[in-house]
C-alpha cells in the first residue's frame, strides 16, 4: 500500500532550481557558522529554503498529475474516454499493467457491494517492452478476454503511471470526489486492511449501497 506524493523532474542544467539553491545556501550558512555567524539566523534561513523547495516540489507534482486527468485515451473498442468527472458521482480510477487487469475484479466487486453511484475508470498501463507493444495488439487481447460492456482505456504513453508516479505491477486506486478533487490513493490487492482504507476514503464522498456490509 502506498501514497504517491513524490515529485519528478528537476532543475535544468546551468540554472538554479530549489534543491540547488537550498544546498548552496546550506553550505554558505555552514561556513558562516564556523566564522561565528548567528546560528539562529542560519536555522531560519535553511528552514525558509526548505519550505520553498517543498512548495516547488508540490507544484511540480500537481502539474504532472494534470496530464493524466486531461488525457483522452482509446478503449479496446477504439472509443475515446478519460477521467471526466460529472459533478454527480465519485470516481475510482484503477491503473494497472494491461497484463494484470484480472486483479481489478475483486476490487470492483467489493466496492460495488458497499457503494452505489460510484464510477469506475479502468486504465491499462502498457509498460516498456521489446518490441514495444502497440495499441492494436493490446486492444485485440483485451477484446478476447474482457466483456464488451467493460471499457478499459489503453495507456500506451503511460501518462497515468508517469503523472502519479505509480508502479503498475500492482493495482492502483486513485479516488476522486464528484467534482474531480483528488481524495487519496492506494496500491495492492483488496486485503481487509486496504479495503477498510478505501472505504474510509470513499465513504465521505459516495452513498452506501442498500444492505452495505460497511
FENWO-V419121 format. One record per backbone hydrogen bond with DSSP energy under -0.5 kcal/mol. NH is the residue of the N-H (numbers start at 1). CO is the residue of the C=O. E is the energy in kcal/mol with one decimal. If there is no record, write none. Layout:
<<NH & CO & E> <NH & CO & E>>
//
This chain:
<<4 & 2 & -0.5> <5 & 3 & -0.8> <15 & 12 & -2.0> <17 & 15 & -0.7> <21 & 17 & -2.5> <22 & 18 & -2.3> <23 & 19 & -2.2> <24 & 20 & -2.5> <25 & 21 & -2.6> <26 & 22 & -2.4> <27 & 23 & -2.2> <28 & 24 & -2.3> <29 & 25 & -2.5> <30 & 26 & -2.2> <31 & 27 & -2.0> <32 & 28 & -2.2> <33 & 29 & -2.4> <34 & 30 & -1.9> <35 & 31 & -1.3> <36 & 33 & -1.4> <37 & 32 & -3.3> <42 & 38 & -1.6> <43 & 39 & -2.4> <44 & 40 & -2.0> <45 & 41 & -2.2> <46 & 42 & -2.5> <47 & 43 & -2.2> <48 & 44 & -2.2> <49 & 45 & -2.4> <50 & 46 & -2.5> <51 & 47 & -2.2> <52 & 48 & -2.2> <53 & 49 & -2.2> <54 & 50 & -2.4> <55 & 51 & -2.2> <56 & 52 & -2.1> <57 & 53 & -2.4> <58 & 54 & -2.2> <59 & 55 & -1.9> <60 & 56 & -2.1> <61 & 57 & -2.4> <62 & 58 & -2.3> <63 & 59 & -2.3> <64 & 60 & -2.2> <65 & 61 & -2.1> <66 & 62 & -1.2> <67 & 63 & -0.8> <67 & 64 & -0.6> <68 & 64 & -0.7> <69 & 65 & -1.3> <70 & 66 & -1.4> <71 & 67 & -0.9> <71 & 68 & -0.5> <73 & 71 & -0.5> <73 & 81 & -2.8> <75 & 79 & -2.3> <76 & 152 & -0.6> <78 & 75 & -1.9> <81 & 73 & -2.6> <87 & 178 & -1.9> <91 & 176 & -2.4> <92 & 119 & -2.9> <93 & 91 & -0.5> <93 & 174 & -3.0> <94 & 92 & -0.6> <94 & 121 & -3.1> <95 & 93 & -0.5> <95 & 172 & -2.3> <96 & 123 & -2.0> <97 & 168 & -2.8> <98 & 125 & -2.8> <100 & 97 & -2.2> <101 & 98 & -0.9> <103 & 100 & -1.7> <104 & 101 & -2.5> <105 & 102 & -1.1> <107 & 103 & -0.6> <108 & 104 & -2.8> <109 & 105 & -2.6> <110 & 106 & -2.3> <111 & 107 & -2.3> <112 & 108 & -2.6> <113 & 109 & -1.5> <114 & 110 & -0.7> <114 & 111 & -0.5> <115 & 111 & -2.1> <116 & 207 & -2.1> <119 & 90 & -2.8> <119 & 117 & -0.5> <121 & 92 & -2.3> <123 & 94 & -3.0> <123 & 121 & -0.5> <124 & 122 & -0.5> <124 & 153 & -3.7> <125 & 96 & -2.8> <125 & 123 & -0.8> <126 & 155 & -1.6> <127 & 125 & -0.6> <138 & 134 & -2.1> <139 & 135 & -3.1> <140 & 136 & -2.1> <141 & 137 & -1.8> <142 & 138 & -2.4> <143 & 139 & -2.4> <144 & 140 & -1.2> <145 & 141 & -1.1> <146 & 142 & -2.9> <150 & 147 & -2.1> <151 & 149 & -0.7> <153 & 122 & -2.9> <154 & 74 & -2.8> <155 & 124 & -2.8> <155 & 153 & -0.6> <156 & 154 & -1.0> <158 & 155 & -0.8> <162 & 158 & -2.3> <163 & 159 & -2.4> <164 & 160 & -2.1> <166 & 161 & -1.8> <168 & 166 & -0.7> <170 & 167 & -1.3> <172 & 95 & -1.8> <173 & 186 & -3.2> <174 & 93 & -2.4> <174 & 172 & -0.5> <175 & 173 & -0.5> <175 & 184 & -3.0> <176 & 91 & -2.7> <177 & 181 & -2.3> <180 & 177 & -1.9> <183 & 175 & -3.5> <184 & 175 & -1.3> <186 & 173 & -2.1> <188 & 171 & -2.6> <191 & 189 & -2.2> <195 & 191 & -3.0> <196 & 192 & -2.1> <197 & 193 & -1.7> <198 & 194 & -2.5> <199 & 195 & -2.7> <200 & 196 & -1.9> <201 & 197 & -1.6> <202 & 198 & -3.0> <203 & 199 & -2.9> <204 & 200 & -0.6> <205 & 202 & -2.0> <206 & 202 & -1.1> <206 & 203 & -0.5> <209 & 114 & -1.6> <212 & 209 & -2.0>>
//
